[in-house]
Amino acid sequence: MKKIILIAFLFSCCIAVNGQQNTLNLMPVPKEFLLKDGKFRLTNKFTIRILPDKQKSDMSTNDRRATDTILYKAINRFYQQLNRKTGLVFSQQYIAPDDKLDSASMGIMPPSKGQSGIDQDENYYLFVDKNNIGVIAPNTIGVLHSLQTVLQLLAKDDDGYYFPCVQIHDSPRFKWRGLMLDVARHFISYDEIKRNIDAMAAVKMNVLHWHLTDDEGFRVESKAFPLLHQKGSNGDYYTQAQLKEIVKYAAERGIVVVPEFDMPGHAQTWFVGYQELASQPGPYHPGSRMQWQKEHPEIKTPPVTSIADIVANMVAPTFDPTNEKVYDFLDKFIGEMSGIFPSGYMHIGADENNGMAWKLNPKIMDWMKQHQMQSIDDLQRYFVERVYGLMKKHHRAMIGWEEIYNDKLPKDAIVHKWIPSDNSMIKSYGIANDIAQHNPVLISEGFYLDLFLPAYVHYNNASIAAANSPNILGGEAAQWTELADDNNIDGRIWPRAAAVAERLWSPASVTDVDDMYRRLFVLSNQLDEQGLNHLTNYERALRRLIDGGSTEHLQTLTDVLTPVKGYRKLIAGMMKAPQAAYQTTPLTSVSDIIPTDPATKRKFRALVKLYLEKKDKNAEEAIREYLQTWKQNDNYLKTSFVGNKRLQEIADHSKNLSAGAAIGLEALDRMDKGISDNAWVQKQSDALAVFEKAHYETELAVIPEIEELVIGHTIAEPEKYSAF
Amino acid sequence: MKKIILIAFLFSCCIAVNGQQNTLNLMPVPKEFLLKDGKFRLTNKFTIRILPDKQKSDMSTNDRRATDTILYKAINRFYQQLNRKTGLVFSQQYIAPDDKLDSASMGIMPPSKGQSGIDQDENYYLFVDKNNIGVIAPNTIGVLHSLQTVLQLLAKDDDGYYFPCVQIHDSPRFKWRGLMLDVARHFISYDEIKRNIDAMAAVKMNVLHWHLTDDEGFRVESKAFPLLHQKGSNGDYYTQAQLKEIVKYAAERGIVVVPEFDMPGHAQTWFVGYQELASQPGPYHPGSRMQWQKEHPEIKTPPVTSIADIVANMVAPTFDPTNEKVYDFLDKFIGEMSGIFPSGYMHIGADENNGMAWKLNPKIMDWMKQHQMQSIDDLQRYFVERVYGLMKKHHRAMIGWEEIYNDKLPKDAIVHKWIPSDNSMIKSYGIANDIAQHNPVLISEGFYLDLFLPAYVHYNNASIAAANSPNILGGEAAQWTELADDNNIDGRIWPRAAAVAERLWSPASVTDVDDMYRRLFVLSNQLDEQGLNHLTNYERALRRLIDGGSTEHLQTLTDVLTPVKGYRKLIAGMMKAPQAAYQTTPLTSVSDIIPTDPATKRKFRALVKLYLEKKDKNAEEAIREYLQTWKQNDNYLKTSFVGNKRLQEIADHSKNLSAGAAIGLEALDRMDKGISDNAWVQKQSDALAVFEKAHYETELAVIPEIEELVIGHTIAEPEKYSAF
């Protein structure tokens, strides 16, 4: 470890980043970062060398081989990304262990450890000076992180591409930085998963939490119980070969795959082929739990008059915890899956079981009496304990959503916090800091990407800000897929997930929202260049909507639309088409395809702030250009609405954007002339309040900024939005 | 077969399409097609039913199960594509064999045969009337084709989506309609292959000819000889599981996969791990054959002063046909691959072996003498015969490029014609009709997509036009990948391959190039909507080039650029960066990313024709709009060139487009005013001739049309372009 100490000394001049410094385009912002004078100029003579390492003899051959494979593959990917981006044809073609270079432009000290995983040392030291780039890291994962940082440092001036001279010492604030991805509601294809892993690696996330089973689909092939995937899905599932390939693909990018098999609730698809495991007689088929209850009117439950009633009284497909066969089955299944997912972690879900399927089964009620159980909570605890035992047997650390939490839960079970403490529908099990006094905690509370909230809301996550226990391992951005499929999921997750990644990686002191947004959209373009489809799928969907014409004016409008926030879109969809099944519902309406947190809104907002706070003339010019374009846009666009039902859904917004822009222009004129007129302000504000209303699950995103122009000062954005 | 006869009778009113009729947006144009009055209106009540079939008991259970799987999967994909395109939430969610519908909007008579393959009956009958859609086909493959036709019929009016009422009886002109895809020069990923299969299915192609091995890469995993993929590639190859998945994926779309393992030449990657199979001692590594010779200066050959010399005198890595171990090896290898590719066809390449590697090996020369062989041709024939024997043993029909052809070639070997009869570099083995008197023939002559030619050249393929033998099975579009990788290949192949598909499917009488282009770009949009990336990758690449700014003005220019034709771009690349290896060369310059046959050029050309031939005023208006945009474009764009080397390559074109557009506008003004001035015409033509010149491997595509405006009449486009 001497090398590390030496380098640490060299880096002692580094200053901790406090969020106000020049953060370049780095995302997440590194822990310690010093920008220096000078540039390392990238040419076709750029070479990379893994430095000779005498310490390597300490490692076992197997360890070394594993390290080298991941390391060399990553370096070659990096090299290829650089040459594709710059167009330079490098003289070195591949970086190989037997390279006979005497010197190289970039030197990498070989890491002494090859494992990647949750508890690894993720430190790396990186320097760029005018003639050399150097990387040192104790573990391969650190080198992987450093390469992503170098890619983000790439810049261009009139002489071509270069890296600015820097010194960086970086390591994460939290060791668990995950993305939870639901592939049950809509199946997400093998290729999509890989694309998301690439994007995760770019922002140094290290856990893919894969929600593989739910009422709507059982997405893993089981050889032990083939009816699980055969009958529990519509034919869309991952084969075991594919699962293993994904695990390997992720490992090569420093990412651990944690599978989730949801139980005892959210479990309908287990029962399609294995009805005997369920608490109610069935039959079952893949589909929503609410649909299941509709199909079983023989089950009498209390009347439902509100969403809260549904949560409390719905009878949903649920494992029978009193049936010993359930545990035999799960034992075998968990054993099988442990062979596919080597991470050592397994998530059992355990969320949202209201116990109604148990209460309405007299046998289960009798069993509870015999076992002196007072409540549904006792039975839930019993089930979780039994599954915990199976996990132990198969050497898995058990994770569950916070509903596994109780005062007798074994201390090494990981509690996954998701219920907002102020939620009115479902009782929270306590705040993260409190739970962390008993159990390790993961936080997804405030990180639900499927709620259509702007990135800053997740970035300012209060639960993370308050986190004060080392028992809080980190957190996960969460994407449920009722309203996402292969064709829009990239844009549903990215770039917002990068704001979560930064929150979990960078020091707590990094809090500048404006700077975060500036970097977020640079990153968004980088992810696009590297192959993520959040931009291309949006453009493709616009072409589909306009049926072959130009998308220019349509996109001018859709670039400033955003889906309605919270669960409103989900509920509206259920109302409109009760027959819809998630998997076959077309997600091609405007509200399905537009970005959640549009870049144009953020750029416009930054300009309005600059203008109102600093009276910046260039900003005013740019604001006027936006407003002029918007003002004219409805004239061009409205002909496209004829006969196009999906576009008619945004016809009002089109009118309102043009009218709103006219108000904004008038506001600027009045400010320029120094006119102050409260009546005018009131009238325009009233008009804008109308324009802000949602139509068909979309909202105009730039009305608040026009309102700011009207009233002449900025207004802080809300820190919270209601979910319903 | 009674049903077929009945339907054939109902269709007797159908008139053969002669290319002048309304072809709607169908591509390929069906054999017999009748457009009728009325529309079938698509609503969310649209249902599909497979009609009950009493004849089914004739089939074996296995046959039926295979049919049903492919059939139902295809129908459900079709259904999903319809609902995604239209946004309708259909009440029927999946089409299943046990559907209990009494009636349905669309009825499909179950096919009596389930196989797909080269020699299957591909007929289908399709009718759309106001209330019903009906499909009947003897074979599943016919149903698959009919579904693609229905998708292409989808249209929209002010009331929403509908299908026009039609009667169609369709079957192909040729039974072999392939795409040859090289994955050796650049590896093309698993996902890309699937996307291309989808596009092939959309235009009723039925053979994927997969060029899996060459000097630059061995792309299949071999368990019998693992050094083939391990040492013969850079790590990019398909696992056997992936190969099987692709074969299955293709079969589900009616497409047969024919693998090619190139031998005795183009074989360097066999020898990296198995040097003993080669004619020269080596060493070998994946890379260009020309590079290999440079690395072996000890091999003395005649001097090289021209490309023709290279072809004649290059010493390239080649199998040793006198070594019995070669045939033992190939026996085992062909056996292994036969288990993966069930099609019954295997392509052995056998192209471009000049025999130099044999001539310079004294042992091989001695062996030839002992065996009374007079020439290299004899030895080539001997090798091909031996491999033919191995193919027989493994029940494969052997295909080879035309270099396998000689008068003793067994009559069932398939000869793949590729060398243009008027080629000056390599001697052709005869025209297709002549070869077909002895052997079955496939035609790729005139179908080389990698020569950057416009679609009409392939569409007017003279070899196909002249084809008069039933022994000509069909043909294949061919895409070699020196200049294509995952990021641009969709645009290199599509939409032009669809023109080849139509040439091979539709009656010979379908020859209207203007109508072909109209439909080609409609199809291009459909392929984009269905997930092909030819448009999105182009836009993504533009974003990469402009580094975050707006691509609007850049695209205005690049939309009318085209890569230089023939092998000029390939040769220029080799000159510029001799160190380049295909796999690692960045294909991100303008000439790499632009479409080969730009839609804007075709639309502009059609307008100019309409204006010049019919004096159409609307056309003139549209032409002026294009010209005005182009005239102003350089002013906007030129600031982007500063410090951007790759964009500087098109700076001259940008100036010339604006200057050329000004000339075009003046030409219109003069025509409007009736001014005739030969001196002016001459001067402007001279200027345009300069603008037409290539810069950095791109050309301005719309100069010929501006020239037409200047001289006042249309000029036919060339039927041929030289390759060098």
Interface residues (C-beta under 8 A of the other chain):
Chain A: N44 K73 Y79 Q80 N83 R84 K85 T86 G87 L88 V89 F90 S91 Q93 Y94 K156 D157 D158 D159 G160 D191 N234 G235 A241 N487 V522 N525 D528 E529 N533 L535 T536 N537 E539 R540 R543 R544 D547 G548 K576 A577 Q579 A580 A581 Q583 T584 T585 P586 L587 T588 S589 V642 G643 N644 K645 R646
Chain B: N44 K73 Y79 Q80 N83 R84 K85 T86 G87 L88 V89 F90 S91 Q93 Y94 K156 D157 D158 D159 G160 D191 N234 G235 A241 N487 V522 N525 D528 E529 G531 N533 L535 T536 N537 E539 R540 R543 R544 D547 G548 K576 A577 Q579 A580 A581 Q583 T584 T585 P586 L587 T588 S589 V642 G643 N644 K645 R646
